[in-house]
Amino acid sequence: MFNDFLNAYKEFWIKATDFKGFTSRSDWWLVQLANLIISFLTIPIFLKTFGFNVYGIVCIIPQIAIDVRRIKDFGKDWKWIFINLIPILGWILWFIWLGFGKTGNGKINLYRN
């Protein structure tokens, strides 16, 4: 389990700018857990030092990339990322799709090689 955790987080950074391909639901969850733990540990330090969360800013592009890969694995087009612009309802729907949605969902051949 710990090895899966480390591999998922390592792949998160290796594929930081890869918007093609797929991310499994379990890898997405492991990365979210890793980012949550790291944020809890680093936010107090960064807020005192810089006045803002440096780790959160550094993770923006890799997080968008993993979300796009996960939403494609769910079976939706990447453009659905903009549902996050709808406050509360969009965020809840996004979280349900990425965190609890099926893998593939019938459109898997549309994107897979």
N, C-alpha and C positions, 0 to 999 in steps of 0.2 A: 504493500500500500504506500509506504513512504517513498519507494522507488518510483511508483506511478506519479506521485505528487511532484517529485523533483523533475521527472521527465516532462510532465505537462507544463511546468513552469519554465523549464529550459526551452521547450518548443515555442512557448509564448514569445520569448525574446528572439529566438532564431527566425521565426516567421512573423516578425514584428511589422513588416511591410508587405506581407503576402496576403492579398485579398482574394486570391484564387484558392481552390482546394476546400477542405472541410475541417471542422473541429468537432469531435464527439461531445456529447452532453457531459460525460464524466470529466473529460479534459477541461471543458469550460468551467465546470463547478470547481475543480481543483485549482484552476488559475484564479477564480474569484476568491476562494479561500486564502490562497497565498497572498493575493493583493490586499485582502482585508487584514491579515496578520501583519504584513509589512507596514501597512498604513498605520495601524494602531501603534506600532513600535516607533515609527519615524515621524509621525505628525508632530508630537511635542518638540522634538529636536528641530525639525525644519521650521516650525512656527516661531520658535525662539531665535533661531539663527537668521532666517530669511524673511519671515513674516507670511509665508505661504507654503503650501504643500508641494515641494519639489517633486517628490515621487509621483504624485497624482498627475502632474503636468507631463512628466517623462512617459507615463503610461498611456497617454491619450491615444496616440496612433496605434500602438500594439493592441490596445483594448478595442478600438474600432475594427481593426483587422480580424481579431478573434471573433468579434460579434458578427461581422459580415460572413466569415467562414461558417460560423455556427448557424446563422439564419439560412444559408444556402443548404446546409446539411438538413435543416428542418424542412426544406422544400419551398422556401419563399425566395423571391428575388432580392438582391442587395438593397434595392431602393426602399424596402420596408424599414431600413434603419431610421428613416425620417419620422417614423411613428413616435420616436422619443421626443419629438418637438411638441407633442400633445401632453400637457402636464397631467400627472397622476394616472389617468386612464391609459395613455400611451406607455408609460413606464411600467405599469402593472402588466399590460399585455406583452410587452417586450420581455419582461422577466419570466413570465409563464412560458412564452414560446421558447426562449433560449434555455431556461433551466429545467423545464418539465416536458417540452415538446418531443415528439417522436423523432427518430433519426430517419432521414429520407423523406418520409411523408408522401410517397408517391411520385415525386419529381426528381428522384435521385439521378436518373439517367440524363436529365437535362444538363447537369453540371459536371458529373464525374467523367473522367477520361476513360 
